[in-house]
Amino acid sequence: AESLLGEAEAELSKAEMLESRDTKIRDAELGGRSAMIG
């Protein structure tokens, strides 16, 4: 049971890292695009 819990926590932290990375990339793209338009 403990190993399953550890795997679930690892998956969760991995998902959170991916999500925050995607958000940073999206912010950079939006910022770059608006800067070019402006």
C-alpha positions in Angstrom: 0.0 0.0 0.0 2.8 2.4 0.8 4.5 1.9 -2.6 1.1 2.7 -4.3 0.8 5.9 -2.3 4.4 6.9 -3.2 3.6 6.3 -6.9 0.5 8.3 -6.7 2.4 11.2 -5.0 5.1 11.0 -7.7 2.4 11.1 -10.5 0.8 14.1 -8.8 4.0 16.1 -8.4 4.9 15.3 -12.0 1.5 16.5 -13.2 1.9 19.7 -11.2 5.3 20.4 -12.7 4.1 19.8 -16.2 1.1 22.1 -15.5 3.2 24.9 -14.2 5.6 24.6 -17.1 2.8 24.7 -19.6 1.4 27.8 -17.9 4.8 29.5 -18.1 5.1 28.7 -21.8 1.6 30.0 -22.5 2.4 33.2 -20.6 5.6 33.6 -22.6 3.8 33.1 -25.9 1.0 35.5 -25.0 3.5 38.1 -23.8 5.6 37.7 -26.9 2.7 38.0 -29.2 1.2 41.1 -27.6 4.7 42.7 -27.6 5.0 42.0 -31.3 1.5 43.4 -32.1 2.1 46.4 -29.9 
